Amino acid sequence: MLGIRSAGDFYLECRRLVLAPLLIAVVMANLAGCSIYVSSASERFSRNLSSAILNQKDPETVKQGMPAYLLLVDSMIEGDPQNASLLFSGSRLYSSYAGVFVDDGSRSRNLSQKAWDLAVRGLCSHRKGYCQLHQMPYDNFEKNLDSATVADVESLYSYSVAWLGWIQAHSDDVGATSDLPKVTAIMEHIVKFEDSYDRGMVHLYLGVLSSLLPPALGGKPEVGRAHFEKAISLSKEKNLMAKVLYAERYARLVFDQDLHDRLLRSVLELDPEAPGFTLMNVVAKEKAQELLKSGKTYF
């Protein structure tokens, strides 16, 4: 029989396997009082740091080094507490660290709460009308979301990813998991503005969200399948995690062993090194081996 997981179980794995490489860039431009030269240097440092982490082959190196950058971005926010870019940078770092590298539940909840608080402050600094967006009844939430423009995409993306992290860490709270439709709505708006945003990562999120449950329980696996295939295509098949989650979330849900095994074997055959995806691909290859092994008893 198919195993139906809780939303909490789903988000725990989704956070561990998908979000890490997305949430690590530290944006350090536009610091109060800095000259143009210093700001440009900070931007270059930020881009280089992000690139180095995303292309790192050893996740343990990232795990050991990230706390130093949490403290660094905290100090920068202290100096410029209304800077939306800094707030979102801090949110991404804390969300990534909590969801990927922290196993202790209490600590993960505390860190994800900080990530979410920073994201809420960041969105409010970016657009005052969105300060209470997450607290609005769904009808009002949807109306306000409909007013979004392309200039809001990056902020809404960071906001929604931090929200998912918070939901994962508080998955035992029904009120938290009931916010999933709002997160989904934000990501659907993002792809309307920019279908290829972040080389298909939004489609990957939507694929997993659509495949959370079987059709009888309200899931939309075929919609999920289309999102997974779009994510793979937009990354030019460089995002190996897209194939892994396609196998785990869709193929297992519809009990398609041929698709499941074909996707995972493809992951194991491909080179994990790809600009912007290497770290995630290393984790994807490890997960593919686990899924192929467990698939023998699953199907």
C-alpha positions in Angstrom: 0.0 0.0 0.0 1.0 3.6 -0.5 2.4 5.3 2.6 0.7 8.6 3.2 2.8 11.0 5.2 1.8 13.9 7.3 2.5 17.5 6.1 5.1 17.7 8.8 7.0 14.6 7.6 6.8 16.0 4.1 8.2 19.3 4.9 10.9 17.9 7.1 12.3 16.0 4.1 11.6 18.8 1.6 13.5 21.3 3.8 16.4 19.0 4.2 16.8 18.0 0.6 15.6 21.0 -1.4 16.1 24.3 0.4 19.7 24.2 1.5 21.4 25.5 -1.7 18.7 28.1 -2.2 18.9 30.0 1.0 22.6 30.6 1.6 23.5 33.8 -0.3 24.3 36.7 2.0 23.3 40.0 0.5 25.5 42.7 2.0 25.0 45.7 -0.3 23.6 49.1 0.6 24.9 49.2 4.2 24.1 52.5 5.9 27.1 54.9 5.8 29.1 52.8 3.3 30.7 54.3 0.2 29.9 53.1 -3.3 33.2 51.3 -3.3 32.6 49.4 -0.1 29.0 48.6 -1.2 30.3 47.2 -4.5 33.0 45.2 -2.7 30.3 43.7 -0.4 28.2 42.8 -3.4 31.1 41.0 -4.9 31.9 39.2 -1.7 28.2 38.2 -1.4 28.1 36.8 -4.9 31.4 34.9 -4.5 30.4 33.5 -1.1 27.0 32.3 -2.5 28.7 30.7 -5.5 31.3 29.0 -3.3 28.7 27.4 -1.1 26.4 26.4 -3.9 29.3 24.7 -5.7 30.7 23.0 -2.6 31.0 19.2 -2.8 31.1 18.7 0.9 27.9 19.6 2.9 29.8 19.2 6.2 32.0 22.1 5.3 29.0 24.3 4.8 27.5 23.0 8.0 30.6 23.9 10.0 31.0 27.3 8.4 27.5 28.6 8.4 27.2 29.7 12.1 29.9 32.4 11.5 27.8 33.9 8.8 24.7 33.9 11.0 26.5 36.1 13.4 27.8 38.3 10.6 24.5 39.0 9.1 23.0 39.6 12.6 25.6 42.3 13.2 24.8 43.9 9.8 21.0 43.9 10.5 21.7 45.5 13.9 23.3 48.4 12.0 20.5 48.7 9.4 17.4 47.1 10.8 15.0 48.4 8.1 17.1 47.1 5.1 14.8 44.5 3.4 17.8 42.9 1.5 19.6 42.3 4.8 16.5 41.0 6.5 15.9 38.5 3.8 19.5 37.5 3.7 19.3 36.8 7.4 16.1 34.9 7.0 17.5 32.7 4.2 20.6 31.9 6.3 18.6 31.0 9.4 16.0 29.1 7.5 18.6 27.1 5.6 20.6 26.3 8.7 17.6 25.3 10.8 16.0 23.1 8.1 19.1 21.4 6.7 21.7 21.1 9.5 19.8 21.1 12.8 18.4 17.9 14.1 17.2 19.1 17.5 13.5 19.9 17.2 13.5 22.7 19.8 16.5 24.4 18.4 15.1 24.0 14.8 11.9 25.7 15.9 13.7 28.6 17.5 15.9 29.2 14.5 13.0 28.8 12.0 11.0 31.3 14.1 13.9 33.8 13.8 14.0 33.2 10.0 10.3 33.8 9.7 10.4 36.9 11.9 13.1 38.4 9.7 11.2 37.5 6.5 8.0 39.2 7.9 10.1 42.3 8.7 11.7 42.1 5.3 8.4 42.0 3.4 7.1 44.9 5.5 10.2 47.0 4.8 9.8 46.1 1.1 6.1 46.9 0.9 4.1 48.4 3.8 0.8 47.0 2.6 2.2 43.5 3.1 3.2 43.8 6.7 0.3 41.6 8.0 -0.1 39.5 4.8 0.2 36.2 6.5 -2.4 37.1 9.2 -5.1 38.1 6.7 -8.2 35.9 6.1 -7.7 34.0 2.8 -10.0 36.2 0.8 -8.2 39.4 1.9 -4.9 37.6 1.5 -5.7 36.7 -2.1 -6.9 40.2 -2.9 -3.6 41.7 -1.6 -1.6 39.1 -3.4 -3.4 40.0 -6.7 -1.9 43.5 -6.3 1.6 42.2 -6.5 3.9 43.3 -9.3 7.1 41.9 -10.8 9.0 44.1 -8.4 7.6 42.0 -5.5 8.7 38.6 -6.8 12.1 38.3 -5.1 10.7 39.4 -1.7 7.6 37.2 -2.0 9.8 34.2 -2.9 12.1 34.7 0.2 9.0 35.2 2.3 7.2 32.0 1.1 10.3 29.9 1.6 10.8 31.1 5.1 7.1 30.4 5.8 7.5 26.8 4.6 10.5 26.4 6.9 8.4 27.7 9.8 5.5 25.4 9.0 7.9 22.4 8.9 9.4 23.2 12.3 5.9 23.6 13.7 4.2 20.7 11.9 2.5 19.5 15.1 0.5 22.7 15.0 -2.7 22.4 12.9 -2.8 26.2 12.6 0.6 26.2 11.0 -0.1 23.5 8.4 -3.4 25.2 7.6 -1.3 28.0 6.0 -0.1 25.8 3.2 -2.7 27.1 0.7 -1.4 30.6 1.2 2.2 29.6 0.6 1.1 27.7 -2.5 -0.8 30.8 -3.8 2.3 32.9 -3.4 4.4 30.5 -5.5 1.7 30.3 -8.1 1.8 34.0 -8.4 5.6 34.0 -8.8 5.5 31.7 -11.8 2.8 33.8 -13.4 5.3 36.7 -13.4 8.4 34.7 -14.2 7.8 31.1 -15.2 11.6 30.3 -15.2 12.3 32.1 -11.9 15.3 30.6 -10.1 15.9 28.2 -12.9 12.7 26.3 -12.2 13.0 25.9 -8.4 9.5 27.4 -7.9 8.1 24.7 -10.1 9.9 22.1 -8.0 8.3 23.5 -4.8 4.9 23.4 -6.6 5.5 19.9 -7.8 6.1 18.7 -4.2 3.1 20.6 -2.9 0.8 19.2 -5.5 2.0 15.6 -4.8 1.7 15.8 -1.0 -1.5 13.7 -1.0 -3.2 11.2 -3.4 -6.2 12.5 -5.5 -8.7 10.9 -3.1 -7.5 13.1 -0.3 -7.2 16.3 -2.4 -3.8 15.9 -3.9 -3.1 16.8 -7.5 -0.3 14.5 -8.6 -0.7 15.1 -12.3 -0.3 18.8 -11.7 2.7 17.9 -9.7 4.1 15.9 -12.5 3.9 18.8 -14.9 5.7 21.0 -12.4 8.5 18.4 -11.8 9.1 18.1 -15.6 9.1 21.9 -16.0 11.7 22.2 -13.2 13.9 19.6 -14.8 13.6 21.3 -18.2 14.2 24.8 -16.9 17.4 23.6 -15.1 18.5 21.9 -18.4 18.6 18.7 -16.3 21.3 20.1 -14.1 19.1 20.0 -11.0 19.3 16.4 -9.9 17.1 17.0 -6.9 14.2 17.7 -9.2 14.5 14.1 -10.5 14.8 12.7 -7.0 11.7 14.5 -5.8 9.9 13.6 -8.9 10.6 9.9 -8.2 9.9 10.2 -4.4 6.8 12.4 -4.5 5.1 11.5 -7.7 6.3 8.1 -8.9 5.8 6.6 -5.4 2.5 8.3 -5.0 1.0 6.8 -8.2 3.0 3.6 -7.8 5.0 3.9 -11.0 8.1 1.8 -10.3 9.5 2.1 -13.8 9.5 5.9 -13.7 10.8 5.8 -10.2 13.8 3.7 -11.0 14.5 5.3 -14.3 14.7 8.8 -12.7 16.9 7.6 -9.9 19.3 5.7 -12.1 19.7 8.8 -14.2 20.7 10.8 -11.2 23.3 8.2 -10.2 24.8 8.3 -13.7 25.0 12.1 -14.0 27.9 14.3 -12.9 26.9 16.3 -9.8 29.0 19.2 -10.7 26.9 22.0 -12.2 27.2 25.7 -11.5 24.7 26.6 -8.8 23.6 23.1 -8.2 26.6 21.1 -7.0 25.9 21.0 -3.3 22.3 20.1 -3.8 23.3 17.4 -6.4 25.7 15.7 -4.0 22.8 15.4 -1.6 20.5 14.3 -4.4 22.8 11.4 -5.4 22.9 10.2 -1.8 19.1 10.3 -1.6 18.8 8.5 -5.0 20.8 5.6 -3.7 18.6 5.4 -0.5 15.3 5.5 -2.6 16.4 2.8 -5.0 17.3 0.5 -2.1 14.0 1.2 -0.2 12.0 1.0 -3.4 12.6 -2.8 -3.5 10.3 -3.1 -0.5 8.0 -0.1 -1.3 6.7 -1.3 -4.6 
